[in-house]
Amino acid sequence: MLTKERLILMDKDTINILCKQFGIDEKVIEFVNSKERLIIDKFKYIDKVKEYNQYKVIKSMQEARLSSTDFNWTTGYGYGDVGRDKVEEIYSMVFNTEDALVRPLIVSGTHAITLTLSGLLRPGDEFISITGSPYDTLQKVIGVKGNKVGTLMDYGIRYREIPLKNGKIDVGKVMDNISNDTKLLLIQRSTGYSDRKAITIDEMETAIKEIKKKFEDIIIMIDNCYGEFIEKREPTDVGADIMAGSLIKNPGGGLALSGGYIVGKASLVEQIANRSTAPGLGKDCGLTFGTTRTTLQGLFLAPHIVAEALKGALLVGIVYKELGFEIVPDIEETRSDIIQAIKFNSPERVVEFCKGIQNASVVDSYVTPLPWDMPGYEDKVVMAAGGFIDGSSIELSADGPMREPYFAYYQGGLTYEHCKLGVMKSLNNFYKNDLIEKNKLIL
Ligand SMILES: *Cc1c(COP(=O)(O)O)cnc(C)c1O
């Protein structure tokens, strides 16, 4: 047996603290360490992307001549908030777009996407989701699920969706379905609560090029949640017209207190800004409440943090794959978001997994997550969310809707070590509660 030799890879004091203070079984520690060796080579690619993106962010901040006085803020209408303008200038440079709207009062990713859709679409317009059903909360925004009042459909906007074909955008079918009324195509980059892989930048580039060749004026919109800084290029580098995301995911770097961003063509951002405040006010009003510093400090850290989270996703992926569970994406597949989905096939496993992640958290480590009726979601959802920022999913977190086939979605982690603790804690729960065959942990 290699047991002793493998354990030696981890510092003795570290093993001690994990066993004695975190109550993790030695077999679990040994198993996770042995699987880590299988993915460590993949960290090199992640670090390369990180390095490039770090320089890109630094250069944007320098180009914008960021200065210490930009962290001051205004009151009242918020006219002349220099820091707010710098944040937006920096975002538009990082994402290679003409303009940006980045505000702490955009309450979530859903809000940013909703502002974008409602700012750009008019009654009678049609939009098509070309990556199948969109994220759960957006179905309520559109009006395909839940109460119709105030939804896009309630305003006379028409909606259709075209499913993915073998996990890819069905470009031929999309082109066949575009009519004179089709104004916008929506691409959701990340997995969402589904079993599909994230759409890669290469795939987006091919699809956008093909569609734009024939339909030059159609607006291509990207829901970029969880996708920022995964690759060197962003969707807006490959032809997307407008893109939205959340600051309590990747680009907030774990430090942004709240907020959302929208980046893209200036004429589109203007319409969205008019919708977000009022026509005529646009981007010129709106307080930042002193958040400029943490928003930018978070953006500065984001390439590094995303790399840590990606390494964590690989670790949780390999550990549960080696135990026989199906994982999406698989270890060898190109990643385009920070999510690792694991098909657990039972509600107990999803809940125990989330409990383990919650127990590994720094904040609220002692609480037990239970499935609940979360606003915006149709099924009950269990969430492990012990972040410094409430609900932040760039921090170590996991969740899953209580529906077949019982996937858990793991994401985030501000340090790789924290991700690893989460993996060990969740596996320890499985081990103790007989949710895996005990002999599977014997190396
Ligand atoms: C997180 C997410 C959203 C928005 O969710 P919020 O919780 O409202 O920020 C939208 N789309 C996808 C794919 C997401 O992952």
The ligand as a Gaussian input file, in Angstrom:
#p B3LYP/6-31G(d) Opt

LIG

0 1
 C      -26.276000      33.374000     -11.582000
 C      -26.829000      33.401000     -12.932000
 C      -27.737000      34.381000     -13.339000
 C      -28.220000      35.484000     -12.452000
 O      -28.426000      35.097000     -11.173000
 P      -28.490000      36.126000      -9.947000
 O      -28.564000      35.212000      -8.801000
 O      -29.708000      36.920000     -10.175000
 O      -27.279000      36.956000      -9.974000
 C      -28.167000      34.359000     -14.641000
 N      -27.729000      33.420000     -15.498000
 C      -26.873000      32.478000     -15.146000
 C      -26.421000      31.465000     -16.149000
 C      -26.381000      32.435000     -13.854000
 O      -25.503000      31.500000     -13.504000

